[in-house]
Amino acid sequence: MTSEHLTGQRPSDDQQPEWPDAGRLREVTGRLAAAPPLVFPAECEALRARLAAVARGEALLLQGGDCAETFASATEESVGGKLRTLLQMAVVLAHGASLPVVKVGRMAGQFAKPRSRPFEERDGVRLPSYRGDAVNEPGFSARERTPDPARMLRMYETSSTTLNLVRALTAGGFADLARVHEWNRAFVAGASDGRRYERLAGEIQRALAFLRACGGDSRATATAEFHVSHEALLLDYERPLTRTDPETGRTYGTSGHLLWVGERTRRPDGPHIDYAAGVRNPVAVKLGPGVAADTVLRYVDRLDPDREPGRLTFVVRMGAERVRERLAPLVEKVGAEGALVCWVCDPMHGNTFVAPSGHKTRHFDAIADEVRGFMEVHRSLGTHPGGVHLELTGGDVTECLGGSAGVDVDTLPRRYETACDPRLNHSQALDLAFLIAEWYRSV
């Protein structure tokens, strides 16, 4: 553990909170350093192997969950709803693409958020911005907005609770393939656009019947492999949970299986890229429309110097209007360097706007169009569109417009519950899964 970690002195760390009590920070990070790991090296290595298949074009990545988790949402109902949604989507994508789907949740660690401004002002009162439950509270008072390092301990405990729920559910019959398909059949029957999905749902039904008729091992379809991920934003949390495996001597971030560096903190010489370079986990970098190809190559050299498939994922968030123009040069340049990375589409962040009601939102059609543009680029280059990275929930929220849920500007405020950015609700997420499955089939 470095003196920088112990003192909290990080003059160049982007998007880090200003903790008011250095002594309290040292106490908290010391307790985190002594806590058991949340994930284990073998699990991280297993995910690297699965992502290597994605990089080679032999699998797809489905990554999704809340924009920002909250402590209050770590309930069986909430965690189970997100898991159910991802499992349902995975079945549809696997059948449509005829490829296995690697399932990764934005879960058990996504409690900190970058902000465009460090302070927020209301009626002449200026307070620190809400940076997620890991740092402070959303209420607008000095007490609630003052960063409190003790919240990182609660982040750890809540992440542990979430992981325990995920592990129990995926091993205990919740993920049974036949059960998941029955959920999908119910969705198709009730969706306003359900008729267009009936053919694919029927094909899945016949495939499951064929498997049973052939005496297929039902145990293989009764459980699911599932990993968790989050943005490695809060370095005072990530560093104490970084451990060296005594058997291999390799260093792992044990806060999550897959860790990513966001658009706001991806400076090639910055502390977040430096942290990602030092851990063995699979890592990802978010790429917005302004990224230069030379910068992307610097990430490759820094994060994947040995050119190992499964090590590095690029999550592109260009926006529907720009993805077809901006993505192709990046894919070509990276391919020319001999790097076999996972290319994944985040169609959420580049399509955000503010509705007349003042709510941040996204339109389902723009989200779908960015995914389609992403796939068109890869099809034109003969490369593999590796998957999608989505902000979604298992509930019937009204945060994104459109889709079979019929959310419009009038119903938007009805169940706008996100702690930060708008998420696809359950039916919108399944709408998107069926559309993507159709597009993969055409590719």
DRENDODO-465222 format. One record per residue: x, y, z of N, C-alpha, C in turn. Coordinates in steps of 0.2 Angstrom, whole numbers, padded with zeros to 4 digits, always signed. Layout:
// DRENDODO-465222
XYZXYZXYZ...
***
This chain:
// DRENDODO-465222
+0004-0006+0000+0000+0000+0000+0004+0006+0000+0003+0011-0004+0008+0017-0005+0006+0022+0000+0010+0027+0001+0009+0033+0005+0003+0037+0002+0003+0037-0005-0002+0040-0008-0009+0038-0006-0009+0031-0006-0016+0028-0004-0018+0029+0003-0012+0029+0008-0014+0030+0015-0016+0037+0017-0013+0042+0013-0014+0049+0015-0020+0052+0011-0022+0049+0005-0027+0051+0001-0025+0057-0003-0018+0059-0004-0016+0064-0007-0015+0062-0015-0020+0065-0019-0020+0063-0026-0021+0069-0030-0016+0073-0031-0017+0080-0034-0020+0079-0041-0019+0074-0044-0020+0073-0052-0026+0068-0053-0029+0065-0048-0035+0061-0049-0041+0064-0051-0043+0062-0057-0049+0066-0059-0055+0063-0056-0061+0067-0055-0067+0065-0052-0067+0062-0045-0062+0064-0041-0061+0061-0034-0065+0066-0029-0068+0064-0025-0071+0068-0020-0066+0071-0015-0068+0077-0013-0064+0081-0008-0066+0078-0001-0063+0073+0002-0065+0071+0008-0063+0076+0014-0067+0078+0018-0065+0083+0023-0061+0081+0029-0061+0074+0030-0057+0072+0036-0052+0067+0034-0046+0068+0033-0041+0064+0031-0040+0058+0036-0041+0059+0042-0040+0054+0047-0045+0049+0046-0051+0051+0045-0057+0046+0044-0056+0042+0038-0053+0046+0033-0052+0042+0026-0047+0037+0027-0041+0038+0031-0036+0033+0033-0039+0027+0036-0044+0028+0041-0047+0023+0045-0051+0019+0040-0055+0022+0036-0060+0018+0031-0056+0014+0026-0050+0017+0023-0047+0013+0018-0043+0007+0022-0041+0008+0028-0038+0003+0032-0042-0003+0033-0048-0001+0035-0053-0007+0036-0055-0010+0029-0055-0007+0024-0056-0010+0017-0051-0014+0015-0044-0012+0017-0039-0016+0015-0038-0023+0019-0042-0023+0025-0042-0029+0029-0048-0033+0027-0053-0031+0023-0059-0034+0022-0058-0040+0017-0062-0045+0017-0061-0051+0012-0063-0048+0005-0060-0051+0000-0061-0049-0007-0068-0050-0009-0071-0046-0013-0078-0047-0015-0078-0052-0021-0073-0052-0025-0072-0057-0031-0065-0061-0030-0065-0066-0034-0058-0070-0033-0055-0071-0040-0048-0072-0039-0044-0072-0046-0047-0077-0051-0049-0083-0048-0051-0088-0053-0057-0086-0057-0062-0082-0054-0068-0079-0057-0066-0074-0062-0061-0070-0061-0058-0065-0065-0055-0068-0071-0052-0073-0070-0048-0077-0076-0054-0081-0080-0059-0083-0077-0064-0086-0081-0068-0081-0085-0069-0075-0083-0072-0070-0087-0067-0068-0093-0060-0067-0091-0056-0066-0097-0056-0071-0102-0057-0077-0100-0058-0083-0105-0064-0082-0109-0069-0080-0106-0076-0079-0110-0075-0073-0114-0072-0068-0112-0071-0062-0116-0066-0063-0122-0062-0067-0121-0057-0069-0127-0061-0072-0132-0067-0076-0131-0071-0079-0136-0075-0073-0139-0077-0068-0135-0080-0062-0139-0075-0059-0143-0069-0058-0141-0064-0054-0146-0063-0058-0152-0063-0065-0152-0062-0069-0158-0069-0070-0162-0074-0067-0160-0080-0068-0164-0084-0074-0162-0083-0077-0156-0086-0084-0155-0091-0083-0149-0093-0077-0147-0097-0076-0142-0100-0068-0142-0105-0067-0138-0107-0060-0137-0107-0058-0130-0106-0051-0129-0106-0049-0122-0113-0045-0121-0116-0047-0116-0122-0043-0113-0120-0040-0107-0120-0034-0106-0118-0030-0100-0123-0025-0098-0126-0025-0092-0132-0021-0091-0133-0020-0084-0136-0015-0082-0139-0013-0075-0140-0006-0074-0140-0004-0068-0142+0003-0066-0136+0008-0068-0138+0014-0070-0134+0019-0071-0130+0020-0064-0133+0021-0059-0130+0021-0052-0134+0017-0047-0131+0012-0044-0134+0008-0039-0135+0013-0033-0140+0011-0029-0141+0014-0023-0141+0009-0017-0140+0011-0011-0140+0007-0006-0147+0004-0005-0152+0008-0005-0159+0006-0004-0161+0001-0009-0158+0000-0015-0160-0004-0020-0157-0011-0020-0153-0013-0015-0150-0019-0015-0155-0024-0011-0161-0025-0014-0166-0029-0012-0166-0035-0016-0169-0041-0014-0170-0047-0018-0175-0045-0024-0180-0041-0023-0184-0039-0029-0180-0035-0034-0176-0030-0032-0173-0026-0037-0167-0030-0040-0163-0033-0036-0158-0037-0039-0160-0043-0044-0165-0046-0041-0169-0052-0045-0172-0049-0052-0175-0043-0051-0178-0040-0057-0172-0039-0063-0167-0036-0061-0162-0034-0066-0159-0041-0068-0157-0046-0064-0155-0052-0066-0160-0056-0071-0166-0056-0069-0171-0059-0074-0171-0056-0081-0171-0049-0081-0171-0045-0087-0165-0047-0091-0159-0048-0088-0153-0049-0092-0153-0057-0094-0155-0061-0090-0156-0068-0092-0161-0069-0098-0166-0065-0098-0171-0066-0103-0168-0063-0110-0164-0057-0109-0161-0055-0115-0156-0059-0118-0152-0063-0114-0147-0067-0116-0150-0073-0120-0155-0076-0117-0158-0081-0121-0160-0079-0128-0163-0073-0129-0165-0071-0136-0159-0070-0140-0154-0066-0137-0148-0065-0141-0144-0071-0143-0144-0076-0138-0140-0082-0140-0143-0086-0146-0150-0086-0146-0153-0089-0151-0153-0086-0158-0154-0079-0157-0153-0075-0163-0147-0075-0167-0141-0075-0163-0134-0074-0165-0131-0081-0166-0134-0086-0163-0131-0093-0163-0125-0093-0160-0124-0089-0155-0118-0089-0151-0119-0088-0143-0115-0091-0139-0115-0090-0132-0115-0083-0130-0118-0081-0125-0119-0074-0122-0115-0074-0115-0110-0070-0115-0107-0068-0109-0111-0063-0105-0113-0065-0099-0118-0061-0095-0114-0057-0089-0114-0050-0090-0111-0046-0085-0115-0041-0082-0116-0040-0076-0121-0035-0073-0117-0029-0071-0120-0023-0072-0117-0017-0069-0120-0017-0062-0117-0021-0058-0120-0022-0051-0114-0024-0046-0116-0023-0040-0112-0024-0034-0105-0020-0034-0106-0013-0036-0101-0009-0036-0102-0002-0039-0108-0002-0043-0109+0004-0047-0112+0010-0043-0109+0012-0037-0112+0016-0033-0109+0023-0033-0104+0024-0037-0101+0031-0038-0101+0033-0045-0103+0040-0046-0104+0043-0053-0100+0049-0054-0097+0049-0060-0093+0056-0062-0098+0061-0063-0097+0067-0062-0101+0073-0063-0098+0078-0067-0102+0082-0071-0099+0087-0076-0097+0093-0072-0100+0094-0066-0098+0100-0062-0097+0097-0055-0092+0100-0051-0090+0098-0044-0095+0101-0039-0099+0106-0041-0104+0109-0037-0110+0110-0040-0116+0111-0036-0122+0112-0038-0125+0118-0035-0128+0122-0038-0131+0128-0035-0139+0129-0036-0142+0130-0030-0149+0131-0030-0151+0137-0026-0155+0142-0029-0157+0147-0025-0151+0151-0021-0146+0151-0025-0140+0155-0021-0136+0150-0017-0138+0144-0015-0134+0140-0011-0130+0135-0015-0124+0135-0014-0119+0131-0017-0116+0125-0013-0117+0119-0016-0115+0113-0012-0112+0108-0017-0108+0103-0014-0105+0098-0018-0110+0094-0022-0108+0092-0028-0113+0088-0032-0114+0081-0029-0120+0078-0030-0121+0071-0028-0116+0067-0033-0112+0063-0030-0107+0059-0033-0109+0051-0032-0115+0050-0031-0117+0043-0029-0117+0041-0022-0121+0036-0020-0121+0034-0013-0115+0032-0010-0110+0031-0014-0103+0029-0011-0100+0035-0008-0102+0041-0010-0099+0047-0008-0103+0052-0003-0109+0053-0006-0114+0057-0002-0121+0056-0004-0126+0060-0002-0133+0059-0002-0136+0063-0007-0141+0062-0011-0144+0066-0016-0148+0072-0013-0150+0072-0007-0153+0078-0004-0149+0084-0004-0152+0089-0004-0149+0096-0005-0148+0099+0001-0143+0097+0006-0142+0100+0012-0134+0099+0013-0131+0104+0017-0124+0103+0018-0122+0096+0021-0126+0094+0026-0125+0087+0029-0125+0082+0024-0130+0082+0019-0131+0076+0015-0126+0077+0009-0124+0082+0007-0119+0083+0002-0112+0083+0004-0110+0083+0010-0103+0083+0012-0101+0076+0011-0095+0075+0007-0093+0068+0006-0091+0065+0013-0093+0058+0013-0091+0055+0019-0088+0048+0018-0082+0047+0019-0078+0041+0017-0081+0035+0020-0085+0035+0026-0088+0029+0029-0093+0026+0024-0096+0030+0019-0100+0027+0015-0097+0022+0010-0090+0022+0009-0087+0017+0006-0087+0010+0009-0088+0010+0016-0089+0004+0020-0096+0001+0018-0101+0006+0018-0107+0003+0016-0108+0001+0009-0104+0004+0004-0103+0002-0002-0101-0005-0003-0096-0007+0001-0093-0013+0001-0098-0018+0004-0101-0017+0009-0106-0021+0012-0112-0022+0008-0114-0017+0004-0120-0018+0000-0118-0022-0006-0112-0021-0009-0110-0025-0014-0109-0032-0013-0107-0034-0006-0107-0041-0004-0114-0044-0004-0119-0040-0001-0125-0042-0001-0128-0044-0008-0127-0039-0013-0129-0040-0020-0126-0046-0023-0119-0047-0022-0116-0053-0025-0119-0060-0022-0120-0060-0015-0123-0066-0012-0130-0067-0015-0134-0062-0017-0140-0063-0020-0139-0066-0027-0135-0063-0031-0134-0065-0038-0131-0072-0038-0126-0074-0033-0124-0081-0033-0129-0086-0031-0133-0084-0026-0139-0089-0024-0144-0090-0030-0146-0084-0033-0151-0085-0038-0149-0089-0044-0142-0087-0047-0140-0091-0053-0139-0098-0051-0138-0100-0045-0136-0107-0044-0142-0111-0041-0148-0107-0040-0153-0110-0036-0160-0111-0040-0159-0111-0047-0165-0113-0051-0168-0107-0054-0166-0101-0052-0169-0094-0055-0167-0094-0062-0161-0096-0064-0159-0095-0071-0160-0101-0075-0165-0106-0073-0166-0111-0077-0169-0109-0084-0166-0112-0089-0167-0109-0096-0175-0110-0098-0178-0115-0096-0185-0116-0097-0189-0111-0094-0187-0109-0088-0191-0104-0084-0190-0097-0087-0184-0096-0089-0182-0089-0092-0186-0089-0099-0187-0094-0103-0191-0094-0109-0198-0093-0108-0201-0096-0102-0208-0094-0101-0209-0087-0099-0204-0084-0096-0205-0076-0095-0205-0073-0101-0201-0075-0106-0201-0072-0113-0207-0073-0117-0210-0079-0116-0216-0080-0119-0222-0076-0116-0222-0075-0110-0227-0070-0107-0226-0063-0109-0219-0061-0110-0218-0054-0113-0221-0054-0120-0219-0058-0124-0222-0058-0131-0229-0058-0132-0232-0062-0127-0240-0062-0127-0243-0055-0125-0239-0052-0121-0242-0045-0118-0240-0039-0122-0234-0039-0126-0231-0033-0128-0235-0031-0134-0236-0024-0135-0240-0021-0141-0237-0023-0147-0230-0024-0148-0227-0026-0154-0225-0034-0154-0229-0038-0149-0227-0045-0148-0227-0049-0154-0231-0047-0159-0232-0052-0165-0226-0052-0169-0222-0047-0169-0216-0047-0173-0211-0052-0170-0211-0053-0163-0207-0057-0160-0209-0065-0159-0215-0066-0161-0218-0073-0160-0213-0078-0164-0211-0076-0170-0207-0081-0174-0201-0084-0170-0197-0079-0167-0191-0080-0164-0193-0084-0157-0198-0082-0154-0200-0085-0148-0202-0092-0149-0205-0093-0154-0207-0100-0156-0201-0105-0158-0196-0102-0161-0190-0106-0163-0187-0108-0156-0186-0103-0152-0183-0105-0145-0187-0111-0142-0194-0110-0142-0198-0115-0139-0197-0122-0142-0196-0122-0149-0195-0129-0152-0188-0131-0151-0183-0127-0150-0176-0129-0149-0176-0132-0142-0179-0129-0137-0179-0132-0130-0183-0139-0130-0188-0139-0134-0192-0146-0134-0187-0151-0137-0184-0149-0142-0179-0154-0146-0174-0156-0141-0171-0151-0137-0166-0153-0132-0169-0158-0127-0175-0157-0125-0178-0162-0120-0179-0169-0123-0181-0169-0129-0182-0175-0133-0176-0179-0134-0171-0175-0135-0164-0179-0136-0161-0181-0129-0164-0180-0124-0161-0182-0117-0156-0177-0115-0156-0171-0117-0151-0166-0115-0150-0165-0108-0144-0164-0105-0143-0163-0098-0146-0157-0095-0152-0158-0091-0155-0152-0089-0151-0148-0084-0146-0151-0081-0142-0148-0076-0139-0142-0079-0137-0143-0085-0133-0138-0089-0137-0131-0090-0144-0132-0090-0148-0126-0092-0151-0124-0086-0150-0127-0080-0153-0125-0074-0149-0119-0070-0143-0118-0072-0139-0113-0069-0136-0108-0074-0133-0103-0072-0130-0098-0077-0124-0095-0074-0119-0094-0078-0113-0090-0076-0114-0083-0077-0113-0079-0071-0114-0072-0071-0108-0068-0068-0106-0063-0071-0101-0059-0068-0103-0052-0066-0100-0048-0062-0102-0041-0061-0096-0036-0063-0098-0030-0064-0094-0025-0066-0096-0018-0063-0091-0014-0064-0093-0007-0062-0087-0002-0065-0088+0004-0065-0083+0009-0067-0079+0010-0061-0072+0009-0062-0067+0010-0056-0066+0017-0056-0070+0021-0053-0070+0028-0052-0067+0030-0046-0069+0027-0040-0067+0030-0034-0061+0026-0032-0055+0029-0033-0049+0026-0032-0047+0024-0024-0050+0028-0020-0050+0027-0013-0053+0020-0011-0058+0018-0015-0061+0012-0014-0057+0006-0017-0055+0007-0024-0052+0002-0028-0045+0000-0025-0041+0005-0023-0035+0003-0021-0034-0001-0015-0038+0000-0010-0038-0005-0004-0040-0012-0006-0044-0013-0010-0047-0019-0012-0043-0022-0018-0037-0020-0019-0033-0023-0024-0028-0027-0020-0028-0034-0023-0024-0039-0019-0019-0043-0024-0014-0046-0021-0010-0050-0025-0011-0057-0023-0012-0061-0028-0014-0068-0027-0008-0072-0025-0007-0075-0019-0001-0078-0017+0001-0084-0021-0004-0087-0025-0002-0093-0029+0002-0091-0036-0001-0085-0038+0002-0083-0045+0006-0077-0045+0006-0073-0040+0009-0067-0039+0006-0061-0043+0000-0062-0046-0003-0058-0050-0008-0053-0046-0009-0047-0048-0013-0042-0044-0020-0041-0047-0025-0042-0043-0032-0041-0045-0035-0036-0041-0040-0032-0045-0045-0028-0042-0050-0033-0039-0051-0033-0033-0056-0038-0030-0063-0035-0029-0064-0029-0031-0070-0026-0030-0076-0028-0036-0073-0031-0041-0078-0033-0047-0074-0037-0052-0077-0041-0056-0074-0045-0061-0071-0041-0067-0075-0037-0069-0073-0032-0075-0074-0025-0072-0068-0021-0073-0068-0014-0071-0067-0010-0077-0070-0004-0078-0069+0000-0083-0068+0007-0081-0064+0011-0086-0063+0018-0085-0067+0022-0090-0070+0027-0087-0076+0030-0090-0073+0036-0095-0078+0039-0099-0076+0044-0104-0073+0050-0100-0075+0052-0094-0072+0058-0091-0065+0057-0088-0063+0050-0087-0057+0049-0083-0052+0045-0087-0053+0045-0094-0048+0040-0098-0042+0044-0100-0040+0049-0097-0033+0052-0099-0028+0046-0099-0025+0046-0105-0020+0040-0106-0014+0040-0100-0013+0046-0098-0008+0047-0093-0011+0048-0086-0017+0047-0085-0021+0048-0079-0021+0042-0074-0023+0044-0068-0023+0038-0063-0027+0033-0064-0033+0034-0068-0038+0028-0069-0035+0023-0074-0032+0026-0079-0029+0021-0084-0023+0018-0080-0019+0021-0076-0013+0018-0073-0016+0013-0068-0021+0014-0065-0024+0009-0060-0026+0002-0065-0030+0003-0070-0032-0002-0074-0026-0006-0077-0021-0003-0079-0015-0006-0081-0011-0010-0076-0013-0009-0070-0009-0013-0064-0013-0019-0062-0019-0020-0064-0023-0026-0062-0024-0031-0068-0025-0037-0066-0025-0043-0070-0032-0044-0073-0037-0041-0070-0044-0041-0072-0045-0040-0079-0050-0042-0082-0052-0039-0089-0054-0032-0088-0052-0027-0092-0054-0020-0091-0057-0018-0097-0060-0012-0097-0063-0009-0102-0062-0001-0102-0063+0002-0108-0062+0009-0108-0068+0012-0112-0072+0017-0110-0077+0020-0113-0074+0025-0118-0077+0025-0125-0074+0029-0130-0080+0033-0133-0080+0040-0132-0085+0044-0134-0083+0047-0141-0087+0051-0145-0086+0053-0152-0080+0057-0153-0077+0060-0148-0071+0064-0149-0065+0061-0148-0065+0054-0147-0058+0051-0146-0054+0050-0152-0048+0051-0152-0044+0051-0158-0041+0044-0158-0040+0041-0164-0037+0035-0165-0031+0034-0162-0026+0039-0162-0020+0038-0159-0020+0037-0151-0025+0040-0148-0027+0039-0141-0029+0032-0140-0033+0030-0144-0035+0023-0143-0030+0018-0143-0025+0019-0148-0019+0015-0148-0015+0015-0142-0015+0021-0139-0011+0022-0133-0014+0018-0127-0021+0017-0127-0024+0013-0123-0022+0005-0124-0022+0004-0130-0020-0003-0132-0013-0005-0129-0008+0000-0130-0001-0002-0128-0001-0002-0121-0005+0003-0117-0004+0003-0110-0008-0003-0107-0014-0005-0109-0018-0009-0106-0017-0016-0108-0015-0017-0114-0015-0024-0117-0008-0025-0121-0003-0023-0118+0004-0024-0122+0006-0030-0125+0003-0036-0122+0004-0042-0124-0001-0045-0129-0006-0041-0131-0011-0042-0136-0014-0049-0134-0017-0049-0128-0021-0055-0126-0028-0054-0127-0031-0058-0131-0039-0058-0132-0042-0059-0125-0047-0055-0123-0050-0055-0117-0048-0050-0112-0042-0047-0113-0040-0042-0108-0043-0036-0109-0044-0033-0115-0046-0026-0116-0053-0026-0120-0058-0022-0117-0064-0021-0121-0065-0013-0122-0067-0011-0128-0068-0004-0129-0076-0004-0130-0079+0000-0126-0086+0002-0125-0087+0008-0129-0090+0008-0135-0091+0015-0139-0098+0018-0137-0097+0024-0136-0104+0028-0134-0104+0034-0139-0105+0033-0145-0104+0039-0150-0111+0043-0151-0116+0040-0150-0123+0043-0152-0125+0040-0159-0132+0040-0160-0134+0037-0166-0132+0041-0172-0131+0047-0172-0130+0051-0177-0122+0051-0179-0118+0049-0175-0111+0049-0176-0108+0042-0177-0111+0037-0174-0107+0030-0174-0105+0028-0180-0109+0029-0186-0107+0026-0192-0101+0029-0195-0100+0036-0193-0094+0040-0196-0088+0039-0191-0089+0039-0185-0083+0039-0180-0080+0032-0178-0084+0027-0179-0082+0021-0176-0077+0017-0181-0078+0017-0187-0074+0013-0192-0067+0015-0192-0064+0021-0192-0057+0022-0191-0054+0019-0185-0058+0019-0180-0055+0016-0173-0054+0009-0174-0059+0005-0177-0059-0002-0177-0053-0004-0182-0052+0000-0188-0047-0002-0192-0040-0001-0190-0039+0005-0186-0033+0006-0183-0031+0001-0178-0035-0001-0174-0034-0006-0168-0032-0013-0172-0036-0014-0177-0035-0021-0180-0028-0021-0183-0026-0015-0186-0020-0015-0190-0014-0016-0185-0015-0014-0178-0010-0015-0173-0009-0022-0171-0014-0027-0173-0014-0034-0171-0017-0035-0164-0021-0030-0162-0025-0031-0155-0031-0034-0157-0033-0039-0153-0039-0043-0153-0043-0041-0147-0047-0035-0148-0051-0033-0142-0058-0034-0143-0062-0033-0138-0069-0034-0138-0072-0027-0140-0076-0026-0145-0079-0020-0147-0087-0021-0145-0089-0016-0140-0095-0016-0137-0099-0010-0138-0105-0010-0139-0109-0003-0140-0113-0001-0134-0111+0005-0132-0115+0008-0127-0120+0013-0130-0126+0011-0132-0130+0016-0135-0134+0021-0131-0132+0021-0125-0136+0025-0120-0134+0032-0119-0127+0033-0118-0125+0040-0116-0124+0045-0121-0123+0042-0128-0123+0047-0133-0130+0050-0136-0135+0047-0133-0142+0049-0135-0146+0052-0129-0143+0055-0125-0146+0058-0119-0148+0065-0121-0154+0067-0119-0157+0074-0120-0161+0076-0114-0163+0082-0113-0167+0085-0108-0174+0086-0111-0179+0082-0108-0186+0083-0110-0189+0090-0107-0195+0092-0110-0198+0098-0108-0199+0099-0101-0200+0093-0098-0202+0092-0090-0195+0093-0086-0190+0094-0089-0183+0094-0086-0180+0088-0084-0183+0082-0086-0180+0076-0085-0175+0074-0090-0169+0071-0088-0165+0068-0093-0168+0062-0096-0168+0061-0102-0171+0055-0105-0167+0053-0112-0169+0047-0114-0166+0044-0121-0172+0041-0124-0172+0042-0131-0178+0039-0135-0175+0032-0137-0180+0027-0136-0179+0020-0138-0176+0019-0145-0179+0023-0150-0178+0023-0157-0170+0025-0158-0168+0030-0155-0161+0032-0155-0156+0027-0152-0158+0024-0147-0154+0018-0144-0153+0013-0149-0159+0011-0152-0159+0005-0156-0155+0007-0163-0156+0013-0165-0152+0015-0171-0145+0015-0170-0142+0017-0164-0135+0017-0163-0132+0010-0163-0136+0005-0160-0134-0002-0160-0134-0004-0167-0139-0002-0171-0139-0005-0178-0133-0002-0182-0132+0005-0181-0126+0008-0184-0119+0005-0182-0119+0003-0176-0113-0001-0173-0112-0007-0177-0117-0011-0178-0117-0017-0181-0116-0016-0189-0118-0011-0192-0117-0010-0199-0110-0008-0200-0107-0005-0196-0099-0003-0196-0095-0010-0196-0097-0014-0191-0093-0020-0191-0094-0025-0197-0100-0025-0199-0102-0029-0205-0098-0026-0211-0098-0020-0212-0094-0017-0218-0086-0019-0217-0084-0019-0211-0077-0020-0210-0075-0028-0210-0080-0032-0209-0079-0039-0208-0076-0041-0201-0078-0036-0196-0076-0038-0190-0082-0039-0185-0081-0041-0179-0086-0044-0175-0089-0039-0170-0096-0037-0171-0099-0033-0166-0100-0037-0160-0096-0035-0155-0095-0040-0149-0101-0040-0144-0105-0035-0144-0111-0035-0139-0113-0028-0137-0117-0027-0132-0120-0021-0130-0119-0020-0122-0119-0014-0120-0118-0011-0113-0123-0007-0112-0128-0009-0108-0134-0005-0107-0136-0003-0100-0139+0003-0099-0142+0005-0093-0149+0003-0092-0151-0002-0088-0158-0005-0088-0159-0007-0081-0166-0008-0080-0168-0011-0074-0174-0016-0075-0175-0020-0070-0181-0025-0071-0188-0022-0069-0188-0016-0067-0195-0013-0065-0198-0009-0071-0204-0007-0070-0208-0003-0075-0207+0004-0074-0201+0006-0074-0200+0014-0074-0202+0017-0080-0202+0024-0080-0204+0028-0086-0198+0033-0086-0192+0031-0089-0186+0035-0089-0184+0036-0096-0185+0031-0101-0183+0032-0108-0190+0032-0112-0190+0036-0117-0196+0037-0121-0196+0031-0126-0203+0029-0128-0204+0024-0134-0203+0017-0131-0203+0013-0136-0203+0006-0135-0210+0003-0134-0211-0003-0133-0218-0006-0132-0221-0004-0126-0217-0001-0121-0220+0002-0115-0224+0008-0116-0223+0011-0122-0227+0017-0124-0226+0023-0119-0220+0024-0117-0218+0030-0113-0217+0036-0117-0221+0041-0116-0221+0047-0119-0219+0053-0115-0219+0059-0117-0217+0065-0113-0221+0066-0107-0228+0064-0108-0233+0065-0103-0232+0060-0097-0230+0054-0099-0229+0049-0094-0222+0048-0091-0218+0052-0094-0211+0052-0092-0210+0053-0084-0213+0058-0081-0212+0059-0074-0216+0054-0069-0220+0049-0072-0224+0045-0068-0220+0041-0063-0215+0037-0066-0210+0033-0062-0203+0034-0064-0201+0040-0063-0194+0042-0065-0190+0041-0058-0187+0036-0058-0184+0034-0051-0176+0033-0051-0173+0034-0057-0166+0033-0057-0162+0038-0052-0156+0036-0050-0152+0040-0046-0148+0045-0050-0147+0043-0056-0143+0048-0060-0146+0048-0068-0144+0044-0072-0146+0044-0079-0152+0039-0080-0156+0040-0086-0162+0036-0087-0160+0029-0090-0164+0024-0087-0163+0017-0089-0169+0014-0093-0167+0009-0097-0172+0006-0101-0176+0002-0095-0183+0001-0096-0187-0003-0091-0187-0010-0094-0190-0014-0091-0190-0022-0092-0192-0023-0099-0198-0020-0101-0201-0022-0108-0196-0018-0113-0194-0012-0112-0189-0009-0117-0183-0013-0118-0180-0016-0113-0174-0020-0113-0176-0026-0118-0181-0029-0117-0183-0035-0121-0185-0033-0128-0188-0028-0129-0189-0025-0136-0182-0025-0139-0177-0022-0136-0171-0021-0139-0167-0028-0140-0168-0032-0136-0165-0039-0137-0168-0042-0143-0174-0042-0144-0177-0045-0150-0175-0042-0156-0174-0035-0156-0172-0032-0162-0165-0034-0163-0160-0034-0158-0153-0035-0159-0153-0042-0162-0157-0047-0159-0156-0054-0161-0158-0054-0169-0163-0051-0171-0164-0051-0178-0159-0048-0182-0155-0043-0180-0150-0040-0184-0144-0044-0184-0142-0048-0178-0137-0053-0178-0138-0058-0183-0144-0060-0183-0146-0066-0188-0145-0063-0195-0147-0057-0197-0146-0055-0204-0138-0054-0205-0134-0052-0200-0127-0052-0201-0124-0059-0202
***
